[in-house]
Amino acid sequence: MAREKGLSGRKGLASNEGMLFKFDTAGRQCIWMKDMRFSIDIIWLNSSNIITKLEENVSPNTYPRDFCQEDTLYVIELNAGVARAKGLSIGNKVDL
């Protein structure tokens, strides 16, 4: 249940915070913006910690649309703009 809630209902994140979702097995993982109050960057990683998809500045107004990616073991949610500021892109390896 906590995984499904994610950042929903929170007023925001501190500049150095994010949320990491680790799934039991790699597969199709979807994120939605239900009850979100702020925009975020969403990053999908495979089992080798490689970024396979990156959605930037995802607005709460996108709900009920969901954002999905296959072969995902981890999803990271960050404040909108952090991925670009840190130079993250598809194909980058992320140290967790």
N, CA, C and O atoms as a CHARMM CRD file, in Angstrom:
* protein
*
  384
    1    1 MET  N      0.81300  -1.20500   0.00000 PROA 1      0.00000
    2    1 MET  CA     0.00000   0.00000   0.00000 PROA 1      0.00000
    3    1 MET  C      0.85800   1.27200   0.00000 PROA 1      0.00000
    4    1 MET  O      0.54700   2.22700  -0.71100 PROA 1      0.00000
    5    2 ALA  N      1.93300   1.28600   0.79200 PROA 2      0.00000
    6    2 ALA  CA     2.80200   2.46000   0.84300 PROA 2      0.00000
    7    2 ALA  C      3.43500   2.71700  -0.51900 PROA 2      0.00000
    8    2 ALA  O      3.60300   3.86600  -0.92600 PROA 2      0.00000
    9    3 ARG  N      3.78900   1.63400  -1.22500 PROA 3      0.00000
   10    3 ARG  CA     4.38900   1.79800  -2.55300 PROA 3      0.00000
   11    3 ARG  C      3.39800   2.44800  -3.50000 PROA 3      0.00000
   12    3 ARG  O      3.77200   3.30900  -4.29700 PROA 3      0.00000
   13    4 GLU  N      2.14600   2.04700  -3.42100 PROA 4      0.00000
   14    4 GLU  CA     1.12800   2.61400  -4.30100 PROA 4      0.00000
   15    4 GLU  C      0.91200   4.09300  -4.00800 PROA 4      0.00000
   16    4 GLU  O      0.66800   4.87700  -4.92500 PROA 4      0.00000
   17    5 LYS  N      1.00000   4.47900  -2.73800 PROA 5      0.00000
   18    5 LYS  CA     0.80300   5.87700  -2.36000 PROA 5      0.00000
   19    5 LYS  C      1.97000   6.74500  -2.81200 PROA 5      0.00000
   20    5 LYS  O      1.76800   7.86800  -3.27600 PROA 5      0.00000
   21    6 GLY  N      3.18700   6.23000  -2.67900 PROA 6      0.00000
   22    6 GLY  CA     4.35400   6.99400  -3.10900 PROA 6      0.00000
   23    6 GLY  C      4.41100   8.37200  -2.48900 PROA 6      0.00000
   24    6 GLY  O      4.34200   8.51000  -1.26700 PROA 6      0.00000
   25    7 LEU  N      4.53600   9.39400  -3.32000 PROA 7      0.00000
   26    7 LEU  CA     4.62100  10.78000  -2.85000 PROA 7      0.00000
   27    7 LEU  C      3.26300  11.47500  -2.78100 PROA 7      0.00000
   28    7 LEU  O      3.18800  12.66000  -2.45600 PROA 7      0.00000
   29    8 SER  N      2.19900  10.75000  -3.08200 PROA 8      0.00000
   30    8 SER  CA     0.85100  11.33700  -3.07600 PROA 8      0.00000
   31    8 SER  C      0.55100  11.98700  -1.72800 PROA 8      0.00000
   32    8 SER  O      0.84100  11.42700  -0.67000 PROA 8      0.00000
   33    9 GLY  N     -0.03000  13.16800  -1.79200 PROA 9      0.00000
   34    9 GLY  CA    -0.44700  13.87700  -0.59100 PROA 9      0.00000
   35    9 GLY  C      0.63000  14.74500   0.02800 PROA 9      0.00000
   36    9 GLY  O      0.31300  15.62600   0.82700 PROA 9      0.00000
   37   10 ARG  N      1.87700  14.53000  -0.30900 PROA 10     0.00000
   38   10 ARG  CA     2.94800  15.35200   0.24900 PROA 10     0.00000
   39   10 ARG  C      2.93900  16.73100  -0.40100 PROA 10     0.00000
   40   10 ARG  O      2.51400  16.89400  -1.54400 PROA 10     0.00000
   41   11 LYS  N      3.41400  17.71200   0.34700 PROA 11     0.00000
   42   11 LYS  CA     3.48500  19.07100  -0.18000 PROA 11     0.00000
   43   11 LYS  C      4.70400  19.27400  -1.06100 PROA 11     0.00000
   44   11 LYS  O      4.73800  20.20400  -1.86700 PROA 11     0.00000
   45   12 GLY  N      5.70500  18.41700  -0.91900 PROA 12     0.00000
   46   12 GLY  CA     6.91400  18.55400  -1.72000 PROA 12     0.00000
   47   12 GLY  C      8.03000  17.70000  -1.16200 PROA 12     0.00000
   48   12 GLY  O      7.84500  16.93900  -0.21200 PROA 12     0.00000
   49   13 LEU  N      9.18600  17.84100  -1.77100 PROA 13     0.00000
   50   13 LEU  CA    10.41300  17.17500  -1.34700 PROA 13     0.00000
   51   13 LEU  C     11.46500  18.23700  -1.09600 PROA 13     0.00000
   52   13 LEU  O     11.46200  19.27900  -1.75100 PROA 13     0.00000
   53   14 ALA  N     12.35700  17.98900  -0.16500 PROA 14     0.00000
   54   14 ALA  CA    13.51100  18.86600   0.00200 PROA 14     0.00000
   55   14 ALA  C     14.38400  18.73800  -1.25200 PROA 14     0.00000
   56   14 ALA  O     14.25900  17.76200  -1.99100 PROA 14     0.00000
   57   15 SER  N     15.24500  19.69000  -1.49100 PROA 15     0.00000
   58   15 SER  CA    16.04800  19.70200  -2.71600 PROA 15     0.00000
   59   15 SER  C     16.96200  18.48400  -2.83300 PROA 15     0.00000
   60   15 SER  O     17.33200  18.10400  -3.94400 PROA 15     0.00000
   61   16 ASN  N     17.32700  17.87400  -1.73000 PROA 16     0.00000
   62   16 ASN  CA    18.22800  16.72200  -1.75300 PROA 16     0.00000
   63   16 ASN  C     17.50400  15.39600  -1.50700 PROA 16     0.00000
   64   16 ASN  O     18.14700  14.39800  -1.18100 PROA 16     0.00000
   65   17 GLU  N     16.18200  15.37200  -1.65700 PROA 17     0.00000
   66   17 GLU  CA    15.39200  14.17200  -1.40900 PROA 17     0.00000
   67   17 GLU  C     14.81600  13.60300  -2.69600 PROA 17     0.00000
   68   17 GLU  O     14.71100  14.29000  -3.71200 PROA 17     0.00000
   69   18 GLY  N     14.44800  12.34000  -2.62700 PROA 18     0.00000
   70   18 GLY  CA    13.75700  11.65200  -3.70100 PROA 18     0.00000
   71   18 GLY  C     13.09400  10.42400  -3.12200 PROA 18     0.00000
   72   18 GLY  O     13.18500  10.17600  -1.91900 PROA 18     0.00000
   73   19 MET  N     12.42900   9.65700  -3.95700 PROA 19     0.00000
   74   19 MET  CA    11.83300   8.39800  -3.51100 PROA 19     0.00000
   75   19 MET  C     12.30300   7.30500  -4.44900 PROA 19     0.00000
   76   19 MET  O     12.23100   7.43900  -5.67100 PROA 19     0.00000
   77   20 LEU  N     12.78500   6.22100  -3.86100 PROA 20     0.00000
   78   20 LEU  CA    13.25700   5.06400  -4.60900 PROA 20     0.00000
   79   20 LEU  C     12.27700   3.91900  -4.39800 PROA 20     0.00000
   80   20 LEU  O     11.94500   3.57300  -3.26400 PROA 20     0.00000
   81   21 PHE  N     11.81800   3.33500  -5.49700 PROA 21     0.00000
   82   21 PHE  CA    10.98300   2.13800  -5.46200 PROA 21     0.00000
   83   21 PHE  C     11.82700   0.97600  -5.95600 PROA 21     0.00000
   84   21 PHE  O     12.36100   1.03000  -7.06300 PROA 21     0.00000
   85   22 LYS  N     11.95700  -0.08300  -5.15000 PROA 22     0.00000
   86   22 LYS  CA    12.65300  -1.29500  -5.56800 PROA 22     0.00000
   87   22 LYS  C     11.61200  -2.40300  -5.63900 PROA 22     0.00000
   88   22 LYS  O     10.91700  -2.68200  -4.66100 PROA 22     0.00000
   89   23 PHE  N     11.51200  -3.02300  -6.79400 PROA 23     0.00000
   90   23 PHE  CA    10.53000  -4.08100  -7.00600 PROA 23     0.00000
   91   23 PHE  C     11.19500  -5.44400  -6.83000 PROA 23     0.00000
   92   23 PHE  O     12.41200  -5.56600  -6.96400 PROA 23     0.00000
   93   24 ASP  N     10.40300  -6.45400  -6.53400 PROA 24     0.00000
   94   24 ASP  CA    10.92700  -7.79500  -6.27900 PROA 24     0.00000
   95   24 ASP  C     11.57400  -8.39800  -7.51800 PROA 24     0.00000
   96   24 ASP  O     12.59800  -9.07500  -7.42300 PROA 24     0.00000
   97   25 THR  N     10.98100  -8.15500  -8.66800 PROA 25     0.00000
   98   25 THR  CA    11.52500  -8.65700  -9.92700 PROA 25     0.00000
   99   25 THR  C     11.35900  -7.57800 -10.99200 PROA 25     0.00000
  100   25 THR  O     10.47300  -6.72800 -10.90100 PROA 25     0.00000
  101   26 ALA  N     12.21900  -7.62700 -11.99500 PROA 26     0.00000
  102   26 ALA  CA    12.10900  -6.67800 -13.09900 PROA 26     0.00000
  103   26 ALA  C     10.85200  -6.98500 -13.90700 PROA 26     0.00000
  104   26 ALA  O     10.52400  -8.14900 -14.13900 PROA 26     0.00000
  105   27 GLY  N     10.16700  -5.95900 -14.32300 PROA 27     0.00000
  106   27 GLY  CA     8.95000  -6.11800 -15.10300 PROA 27     0.00000
  107   27 GLY  C      8.40100  -4.77100 -15.50600 PROA 27     0.00000
  108   27 GLY  O      9.10100  -3.76100 -15.44800 PROA 27     0.00000
  109   28 ARG  N      7.15500  -4.75900 -15.91200 PROA 28     0.00000
  110   28 ARG  CA     6.47300  -3.51700 -16.30500 PROA 28     0.00000
  111   28 ARG  C      6.06900  -2.76700 -15.03700 PROA 28     0.00000
  112   28 ARG  O      5.28100  -3.27100 -14.23700 PROA 28     0.00000
  113   29 GLN  N      6.60100  -1.58200 -14.86000 PROA 29     0.00000
  114   29 GLN  CA     6.30500  -0.76800 -13.68000 PROA 29     0.00000
  115   29 GLN  C      5.68100   0.54400 -14.13700 PROA 29     0.00000
  116   29 GLN  O      6.17600   1.20400 -15.05100 PROA 29     0.00000
  117   30 CYS  N      4.58600   0.90400 -13.48200 PROA 30     0.00000
  118   30 CYS  CA     3.82800   2.10100 -13.85000 PROA 30     0.00000
  119   30 CYS  C      3.73200   3.06200 -12.67100 PROA 30     0.00000
  120   30 CYS  O      3.63200   2.64700 -11.51700 PROA 30     0.00000
  121   31 ILE  N      3.76400   4.33900 -12.98300 PROA 31     0.00000
  122   31 ILE  CA     3.63500   5.41400 -11.99800 PROA 31     0.00000
  123   31 ILE  C      2.50400   6.32200 -12.46400 PROA 31     0.00000
  124   31 ILE  O      2.35100   6.58300 -13.65800 PROA 31     0.00000
  125   32 TRP  N      1.71500   6.79700 -11.50700 PROA 32     0.00000
  126   32 TRP  CA     0.67000   7.76600 -11.82300 PROA 32     0.00000
  127   32 TRP  C      0.77100   8.92700 -10.85600 PROA 32     0.00000
  128   32 TRP  O      1.51400   8.85200  -9.87700 PROA 32     0.00000
  129   33 MET  N      0.05300   9.97500 -11.10800 PROA 33     0.00000
  130   33 MET  CA     0.14600  11.20300 -10.32500 PROA 33     0.00000
  131   33 MET  C     -1.08400  11.43300  -9.44800 PROA 33     0.00000
  132   33 MET  O     -1.41200  12.57600  -9.12900 PROA 33     0.00000
  133   34 LYS  N     -1.76300  10.35800  -9.05800 PROA 34     0.00000
  134   34 LYS  CA    -2.95800  10.47800  -8.22800 PROA 34     0.00000
  135   34 LYS  C     -2.61900  11.17700  -6.90900 PROA 34     0.00000
  136   34 LYS  O     -1.69300  10.78100  -6.20000 PROA 34     0.00000
  137   35 ASP  N     -3.38100  12.21600  -6.60000 PROA 35     0.00000
  138   35 ASP  CA    -3.25200  12.98900  -5.36100 PROA 35     0.00000
  139   35 ASP  C     -1.89700  13.67700  -5.18200 PROA 35     0.00000
  140   35 ASP  O     -1.52800  14.04600  -4.06700 PROA 35     0.00000
  141   36 MET  N     -1.15800  13.84900  -6.28400 PROA 36     0.00000
  142   36 MET  CA     0.12300  14.56300  -6.20000 PROA 36     0.00000
  143   36 MET  C     -0.13700  16.06100  -6.15500 PROA 36     0.00000
  144   36 MET  O     -1.12100  16.55100  -6.70800 PROA 36     0.00000
  145   37 ARG  N      0.75900  16.78100  -5.48800 PROA 37     0.00000
  146   37 ARG  CA     0.63400  18.22800  -5.33700 PROA 37     0.00000
  147   37 ARG  C      1.74200  18.99900  -6.04100 PROA 37     0.00000
  148   37 ARG  O      1.72200  20.22900  -6.06400 PROA 37     0.00000
  149   38 PHE  N      2.70600  18.28700  -6.61300 PROA 38     0.00000
  150   38 PHE  CA     3.83900  18.95300  -7.26000 PROA 38     0.00000
  151   38 PHE  C      4.35600  18.08200  -8.40200 PROA 38     0.00000
  152   38 PHE  O      4.10900  16.87700  -8.44000 PROA 38     0.00000
  153   39 SER  N      5.06500  18.69900  -9.31400 PROA 39     0.00000
  154   39 SER  CA     5.61500  17.99100 -10.47700 PROA 39     0.00000
  155   39 SER  C      6.90600  17.27500 -10.09800 PROA 39     0.00000
  156   39 SER  O      7.63500  17.70400  -9.20400 PROA 39     0.00000
  157   40 ILE  N      7.17200  16.16900 -10.80100 PROA 40     0.00000
  158   40 ILE  CA     8.36400  15.36900 -10.51700 PROA 40     0.00000
  159   40 ILE  C      9.01400  14.88300 -11.81600 PROA 40     0.00000
  160   40 ILE  O      8.40700  14.89900 -12.88600 PROA 40     0.00000
  161   41 ASP  N     10.25700  14.45500 -11.68200 PROA 41     0.00000
  162   41 ASP  CA    10.94400  13.69200 -12.71500 PROA 41     0.00000
  163   41 ASP  C     10.84100  12.22300 -12.30500 PROA 41     0.00000
  164   41 ASP  O     11.00400  11.89800 -11.12800 PROA 41     0.00000
  165   42 ILE  N     10.57400  11.33800 -13.25600 PROA 42     0.00000
  166   42 ILE  CA    10.46000   9.91100 -12.98100 PROA 42     0.00000
  167   42 ILE  C     11.51700   9.18600 -13.80300 PROA 42     0.00000
  168   42 ILE  O     11.63300   9.40200 -15.00900 PROA 42     0.00000
  169   43 ILE  N     12.28300   8.32800 -13.14500 PROA 43     0.00000
  170   43 ILE  CA    13.39100   7.62000 -13.78300 PROA 43     0.00000
  171   43 ILE  C     13.20300   6.12200 -13.57600 PROA 43     0.00000
  172   43 ILE  O     13.03800   5.66300 -12.44600 PROA 43     0.00000
  173   44 TRP  N     13.22900   5.35500 -14.67500 PROA 44     0.00000
  174   44 TRP  CA    13.11400   3.89900 -14.63200 PROA 44     0.00000
  175   44 TRP  C     14.49200   3.29700 -14.87800 PROA 44     0.00000
  176   44 TRP  O     15.20400   3.71800 -15.79000 PROA 44     0.00000
  177   45 LEU  N     14.87400   2.29700 -14.05100 PROA 45     0.00000
  178   45 LEU  CA    16.16100   1.62900 -14.18500 PROA 45     0.00000
  179   45 LEU  C     15.95900   0.12700 -14.31300 PROA 45     0.00000
  180   45 LEU  O     15.05500  -0.44500 -13.70400 PROA 45     0.00000
  181   46 ASN  N     16.80900  -0.50200 -15.11100 PROA 46     0.00000
  182   46 ASN  CA    16.74600  -1.95800 -15.22900 PROA 46     0.00000
  183   46 ASN  C     17.57800  -2.60200 -14.11000 PROA 46     0.00000
  184   46 ASN  O     18.06100  -1.90700 -13.21700 PROA 46     0.00000
  185   47 SER  N     17.74000  -3.91400 -14.15900 PROA 47     0.00000
  186   47 SER  CA    18.45500  -4.62500 -13.09500 PROA 47     0.00000
  187   47 SER  C     19.95500  -4.32100 -13.08300 PROA 47     0.00000
  188   47 SER  O     20.64300  -4.67400 -12.12500 PROA 47     0.00000
  189   48 SER  N     20.46500  -3.67900 -14.11800 PROA 48     0.00000
  190   48 SER  CA    21.87000  -3.24700 -14.15700 PROA 48     0.00000
  191   48 SER  C     22.02100  -1.78900 -13.74600 PROA 48     0.00000
  192   48 SER  O     23.09800  -1.21100 -13.89400 PROA 48     0.00000
  193   49 ASN  N     20.95600  -1.19300 -13.23300 PROA 49     0.00000
  194   49 ASN  CA    20.92600   0.21000 -12.80400 PROA 49     0.00000
  195   49 ASN  C     21.12300   1.20100 -13.95200 PROA 49     0.00000
  196   49 ASN  O     21.62000   2.30900 -13.75000 PROA 49     0.00000
  197   50 ILE  N     20.73000   0.78900 -15.15000 PROA 50     0.00000
  198   50 ILE  CA    20.80400   1.65300 -16.33300 PROA 50     0.00000
  199   50 ILE  C     19.44700   2.34400 -16.52300 PROA 50     0.00000
  200   50 ILE  O     18.40000   1.70200 -16.44100 PROA 50     0.00000
  201   51 ILE  N     19.47600   3.64500 -16.77500 PROA 51     0.00000
  202   51 ILE  CA    18.24000   4.38100 -17.03600 PROA 51     0.00000
  203   51 ILE  C     17.69000   3.94400 -18.38900 PROA 51     0.00000
  204   51 ILE  O     18.35800   4.06700 -19.41600 PROA 51     0.00000
  205   52 THR  N     16.45200   3.42700 -18.37300 PROA 52     0.00000
  206   52 THR  CA    15.81500   2.98000 -19.61400 PROA 52     0.00000
  207   52 THR  C     14.69900   3.92200 -20.05800 PROA 52     0.00000
  208   52 THR  O     14.27100   3.88800 -21.21200 PROA 52     0.00000
  209   53 LYS  N     14.23200   4.75600 -19.14200 PROA 53     0.00000
  210   53 LYS  CA    13.20500   5.74000 -19.48300 PROA 53     0.00000
  211   53 LYS  C     13.30100   6.87700 -18.48100 PROA 53     0.00000
  212   53 LYS  O     13.63500   6.67500 -17.31300 PROA 53     0.00000
  213   54 LEU  N     12.99800   8.08300 -18.96400 PROA 54     0.00000
  214   54 LEU  CA    13.04800   9.26900 -18.12600 PROA 54     0.00000
  215   54 LEU  C     11.91200  10.19200 -18.54700 PROA 54     0.00000
  216   54 LEU  O     11.83500  10.60700 -19.70400 PROA 54     0.00000
  217   55 GLU  N     11.04500  10.50600 -17.61800 PROA 55     0.00000
  218   55 GLU  CA     9.96600  11.47700 -17.86500 PROA 55     0.00000
  219   55 GLU  C     10.24800  12.68400 -16.98500 PROA 55     0.00000
  220   55 GLU  O     10.33300  12.56600 -15.76200 PROA 55     0.00000
  221   56 GLU  N     10.39300  13.84100 -17.61000 PROA 56     0.00000
  222   56 GLU  CA    10.71400  15.04600 -16.86800 PROA 56     0.00000
  223   56 GLU  C      9.48200  15.92000 -16.66100 PROA 56     0.00000
  224   56 GLU  O      8.59200  15.98800 -17.50900 PROA 56     0.00000
  225   57 ASN  N      9.45700  16.58600 -15.50400 PROA 57     0.00000
  226   57 ASN  CA     8.42800  17.57900 -15.18800 PROA 57     0.00000
  227   57 ASN  C      7.01600  17.03100 -15.38100 PROA 57     0.00000
  228   57 ASN  O      6.17900  17.65300 -16.03600 PROA 57     0.00000
  229   58 VAL  N      6.76700  15.86400 -14.80400 PROA 58     0.00000
  230   58 VAL  CA     5.44100  15.24500 -14.89100 PROA 58     0.00000
  231   58 VAL  C      4.51500  15.95300 -13.90200 PROA 58     0.00000
  232   58 VAL  O      4.76800  15.96300 -12.69700 PROA 58     0.00000
  233   59 SER  N      3.46000  16.53300 -14.41700 PROA 59     0.00000
  234   59 SER  CA     2.53800  17.35900 -13.64100 PROA 59     0.00000
  235   59 SER  C      1.43300  16.51700 -13.00000 PROA 59     0.00000
  236   59 SER  O      1.03000  15.49400 -13.55500 PROA 59     0.00000
  237   60 PRO  N      0.94500  16.94400 -11.83500 PROA 60     0.00000
  238   60 PRO  CA    -0.22700  16.29200 -11.24900 PROA 60     0.00000
  239   60 PRO  C     -1.43100  16.29200 -12.19600 PROA 60     0.00000
  240   60 PRO  O     -2.30700  15.43300 -12.09300 PROA 60     0.00000
  241   61 ASN  N     -1.46900  17.25600 -13.11600 PROA 61     0.00000
  242   61 ASN  CA    -2.58500  17.35100 -14.05700 PROA 61     0.00000
  243   61 ASN  C     -2.61800  16.20900 -15.06600 PROA 61     0.00000
  244   61 ASN  O     -3.58900  16.07800 -15.81100 PROA 61     0.00000
  245   62 THR  N     -1.57700  15.38200 -15.10200 PROA 62     0.00000
  246   62 THR  CA    -1.56100  14.25200 -16.03400 PROA 62     0.00000
  247   62 THR  C     -2.43200  13.08700 -15.54600 PROA 62     0.00000
  248   62 THR  O     -2.76000  12.19600 -16.32900 PROA 62     0.00000
  249   63 TYR  N     -2.81000  13.08500 -14.25300 PROA 63     0.00000
  250   63 TYR  CA    -3.65800  12.00500 -13.74100 PROA 63     0.00000
  251   63 TYR  C     -5.01000  12.06500 -14.45100 PROA 63     0.00000
  252   63 TYR  O     -5.58100  13.15100 -14.55400 PROA 63     0.00000
  253   64 PRO  N     -5.54800  10.94400 -14.94500 PROA 64     0.00000
  254   64 PRO  CA    -5.27800   9.55700 -14.58800 PROA 64     0.00000
  255   64 PRO  C     -4.30700   8.81800 -15.51100 PROA 64     0.00000
  256   64 PRO  O     -4.19000   7.59500 -15.42400 PROA 64     0.00000
  257   65 ARG  N     -3.62100   9.52700 -16.37900 PROA 65     0.00000
  258   65 ARG  CA    -2.63300   8.85000 -17.25100 PROA 65     0.00000
  259   65 ARG  C     -1.57100   8.17700 -16.38000 PROA 65     0.00000
  260   65 ARG  O     -1.20300   8.69000 -15.32300 PROA 65     0.00000
  261   66 ASP  N     -1.08400   7.02300 -16.83900 PROA 66     0.00000
  262   66 ASP  CA     0.02900   6.40800 -16.14200 PROA 66     0.00000
  263   66 ASP  C      1.24400   6.37800 -17.06200 PROA 66     0.00000
  264   66 ASP  O      1.11800   6.45400 -18.28400 PROA 66     0.00000
  265   67 PHE  N      2.40600   6.26700 -16.45900 PROA 67     0.00000
  266   67 PHE  CA     3.67900   6.27600 -17.15200 PROA 67     0.00000
  267   67 PHE  C      4.35300   4.94900 -16.84200 PROA 67     0.00000
  268   67 PHE  O      4.63700   4.65700 -15.68000 PROA 67     0.00000
  269   68 CYS  N      4.61300   4.14000 -17.86500 PROA 68     0.00000
  270   68 CYS  CA     5.07900   2.76700 -17.66800 PROA 68     0.00000
  271   68 CYS  C      6.35000   2.50000 -18.45200 PROA 68     0.00000
  272   68 CYS  O      6.66700   3.18500 -19.42500 PROA 68     0.00000
  273   69 GLN  N      7.07200   1.47800 -17.99600 PROA 69     0.00000
  274   69 GLN  CA     8.25200   1.00600 -18.70600 PROA 69     0.00000
  275   69 GLN  C      8.44700  -0.47600 -18.39200 PROA 69     0.00000
  276   69 GLN  O      8.27100  -0.91400 -17.25500 PROA 69     0.00000
  277   70 GLU  N      8.80900  -1.22500 -19.41100 PROA 70     0.00000
  278   70 GLU  CA     9.10100  -2.65100 -19.26300 PROA 70     0.00000
  279   70 GLU  C     10.49300  -2.85400 -18.65200 PROA 70     0.00000
  280   70 GLU  O     11.30000  -1.92500 -18.61300 PROA 70     0.00000
  281   71 ASP  N     10.76300  -4.06100 -18.18300 PROA 71     0.00000
  282   71 ASP  CA    12.08500  -4.48600 -17.70400 PROA 71     0.00000
  283   71 ASP  C     12.65400  -3.51800 -16.67100 PROA 71     0.00000
  284   71 ASP  O     13.82500  -3.14500 -16.74200 PROA 71     0.00000
  285   72 THR  N     11.82700  -3.11500 -15.71600 PROA 72     0.00000
  286   72 THR  CA    12.22900  -2.14700 -14.69900 PROA 72     0.00000
  287   72 THR  C     12.33300  -2.82600 -13.34000 PROA 72     0.00000
  288   72 THR  O     11.43100  -3.55600 -12.93000 PROA 72     0.00000
  289   73 LEU  N     13.44100  -2.58000 -12.64400 PROA 73     0.00000
  290   73 LEU  CA    13.60700  -3.07100 -11.28200 PROA 73     0.00000
  291   73 LEU  C     13.50200  -1.93600 -10.26200 PROA 73     0.00000
  292   73 LEU  O     13.10000  -2.15100  -9.11900 PROA 73     0.00000
  293   74 TYR  N     13.86900  -0.72100 -10.69200 PROA 74     0.00000
  294   74 TYR  CA    13.83000   0.44900  -9.81200 PROA 74     0.00000
  295   74 TYR  C     13.13900   1.61100 -10.51300 PROA 74     0.00000
  296   74 TYR  O     13.22600   1.76800 -11.73100 PROA 74     0.00000
  297   75 VAL  N     12.44800   2.42300  -9.71300 PROA 75     0.00000
  298   75 VAL  CA    11.92800   3.70400 -10.18100 PROA 75     0.00000
  299   75 VAL  C     12.35100   4.75000  -9.15000 PROA 75     0.00000
  300   75 VAL  O     12.23200   4.54000  -7.94300 PROA 75     0.00000
  301   76 ILE  N     12.84100   5.87100  -9.64900 PROA 76     0.00000
  302   76 ILE  CA    13.22300   6.98500  -8.77800 PROA 76     0.00000
  303   76 ILE  C     12.35600   8.17900  -9.12700 PROA 76     0.00000
  304   76 ILE  O     12.17100   8.50600 -10.29900 PROA 76     0.00000
  305   77 GLU  N     11.82700   8.82700  -8.10100 PROA 77     0.00000
  306   77 GLU  CA    11.06900  10.06600  -8.26900 PROA 77     0.00000
  307   77 GLU  C     11.85400  11.19700  -7.61200 PROA 77     0.00000
  308   77 GLU  O     12.27300  11.09200  -6.45900 PROA 77     0.00000
  309   78 LEU  N     12.04400  12.28000  -8.36300 PROA 78     0.00000
  310   78 LEU  CA    12.79400  13.44100  -7.90800 PROA 78     0.00000
  311   78 LEU  C     11.98600  14.70400  -8.18500 PROA 78     0.00000
  312   78 LEU  O     11.05100  14.68500  -8.98500 PROA 78     0.00000
  313   79 ASN  N     12.34400  15.78500  -7.53300 PROA 79     0.00000
  314   79 ASN  CA    11.72600  17.06400  -7.86100 PROA 79     0.00000
  315   79 ASN  C     11.90700  17.35400  -9.34700 PROA 79     0.00000
  316   79 ASN  O     12.93200  17.01100  -9.93600 PROA 79     0.00000
  317   80 ALA  N     10.91000  17.98200  -9.94000 PROA 80     0.00000
  318   80 ALA  CA    10.98900  18.36000 -11.34300 PROA 80     0.00000
  319   80 ALA  C     12.22800  19.21300 -11.58100 PROA 80     0.00000
  320   80 ALA  O     12.50800  20.15100 -10.83300 PROA 80     0.00000
  321   81 GLY  N     12.96200  18.87300 -12.63100 PROA 81     0.00000
  322   81 GLY  CA    14.15100  19.62700 -13.00300 PROA 81     0.00000
  323   81 GLY  C     15.45900  19.04400 -12.49900 PROA 81     0.00000
  324   81 GLY  O     16.52800  19.41600 -12.98300 PROA 81     0.00000
  325   82 VAL  N     15.39000  18.13400 -11.53300 PROA 82     0.00000
  326   82 VAL  CA    16.62100  17.57200 -10.96400 PROA 82     0.00000
  327   82 VAL  C     17.34200  16.68700 -11.97900 PROA 82     0.00000
  328   82 VAL  O     18.56700  16.74600 -12.08600 PROA 82     0.00000
  329   83 ALA  N     16.61000  15.87900 -12.71400 PROA 83     0.00000
  330   83 ALA  CA    17.24700  14.98800 -13.68900 PROA 83     0.00000
  331   83 ALA  C     18.07300  15.78800 -14.69000 PROA 83     0.00000
  332   83 ALA  O     19.21100  15.42300 -14.98500 PROA 83     0.00000
  333   84 ARG  N     17.52000  16.85600 -15.20400 PROA 84     0.00000
  334   84 ARG  CA    18.24000  17.70100 -16.17300 PROA 84     0.00000
  335   84 ARG  C     19.42700  18.39200 -15.50200 PROA 84     0.00000
  336   84 ARG  O     20.52000  18.45000 -16.06400 PROA 84     0.00000
  337   85 ALA  N     19.20100  18.91500 -14.29700 PROA 85     0.00000
  338   85 ALA  CA    20.27900  19.61300 -13.58400 PROA 85     0.00000
  339   85 ALA  C     21.45600  18.68500 -13.28700 PROA 85     0.00000
  340   85 ALA  O     22.60300  19.13100 -13.26300 PROA 85     0.00000
  341   86 LYS  N     21.18400  17.41300 -13.06300 PROA 86     0.00000
  342   86 LYS  CA    22.23000  16.43100 -12.77000 PROA 86     0.00000
  343   86 LYS  C     22.77100  15.76700 -14.03600 PROA 86     0.00000
  344   86 LYS  O     23.68100  14.94200 -13.96000 PROA 86     0.00000
  345   87 GLY  N     22.22000  16.12000 -15.19200 PROA 87     0.00000
  346   87 GLY  CA    22.70000  15.57300 -16.44800 PROA 87     0.00000
  347   87 GLY  C     22.31100  14.11800 -16.68300 PROA 87     0.00000
  348   87 GLY  O     23.00000  13.40700 -17.41400 PROA 87     0.00000
  349   88 LEU  N     21.21800  13.66700 -16.07300 PROA 88     0.00000
  350   88 LEU  CA    20.77100  12.28600 -16.24600 PROA 88     0.00000
  351   88 LEU  C     20.10100  12.10400 -17.59900 PROA 88     0.00000
  352   88 LEU  O     19.37200  12.98000 -18.06400 PROA 88     0.00000
  353   89 SER  N     20.35400  10.95600 -18.22800 PROA 89     0.00000
  354   89 SER  CA    19.70500  10.64600 -19.49400 PROA 89     0.00000
  355   89 SER  C     19.65000   9.13900 -19.68800 PROA 89     0.00000
  356   89 SER  O     20.33400   8.38400 -18.99800 PROA 89     0.00000
  357   90 ILE  N     18.82500   8.71400 -20.64100 PROA 90     0.00000
  358   90 ILE  CA    18.68000   7.29200 -20.95400 PROA 90     0.00000
  359   90 ILE  C     20.04900   6.73100 -21.30500 PROA 90     0.00000
  360   90 ILE  O     20.80200   7.33000 -22.07300 PROA 90     0.00000
  361   91 GLY  N     20.36100   5.57300 -20.73300 PROA 91     0.00000
  362   91 GLY  CA    21.64800   4.91300 -20.95900 PROA 91     0.00000
  363   91 GLY  C     22.64900   5.14500 -19.84700 PROA 91     0.00000
  364   91 GLY  O     23.62700   4.40500 -19.73800 PROA 91     0.00000
  365   92 ASN  N     22.42400   6.17300 -19.00400 PROA 92     0.00000
  366   92 ASN  CA    23.31600   6.40500 -17.87000 PROA 92     0.00000
  367   92 ASN  C     23.17100   5.29600 -16.83900 PROA 92     0.00000
  368   92 ASN  O     22.07900   4.76200 -16.64100 PROA 92     0.00000
  369   93 LYS  N     24.26900   4.95400 -16.18700 PROA 93     0.00000
  370   93 LYS  CA    24.22800   4.02100 -15.06700 PROA 93     0.00000
  371   93 LYS  C     24.12600   4.82900 -13.78800 PROA 93     0.00000
  372   93 LYS  O     24.81400   5.83800 -13.63900 PROA 93     0.00000
  373   94 VAL  N     23.27600   4.40000 -12.86000 PROA 94     0.00000
  374   94 VAL  CA    23.04900   5.10200 -11.61500 PROA 94     0.00000
  375   94 VAL  C     23.55900   4.23900 -10.46300 PROA 94     0.00000
  376   94 VAL  O     23.22400   3.05800 -10.37400 PROA 94     0.00000
  377   95 ASP  N     24.36700   4.82700  -9.58600 PROA 95     0.00000
  378   95 ASP  CA    24.81900   4.11600  -8.39700 PROA 95     0.00000
  379   95 ASP  C     23.76700   4.26400  -7.30800 PROA 95     0.00000
  380   95 ASP  O     23.41700   5.37300  -6.90600 PROA 95     0.00000
  381   96 LEU  N     23.27400   3.13000  -6.84300 PROA 96     0.00000
  382   96 LEU  CA    22.26700   3.14800  -5.77200 PROA 96     0.00000
  383   96 LEU  C     22.88800   2.73200  -4.45400 PROA 96     0.00000
  384   96 LEU  O     22.20000   2.68600  -3.43500 PROA 96     0.00000
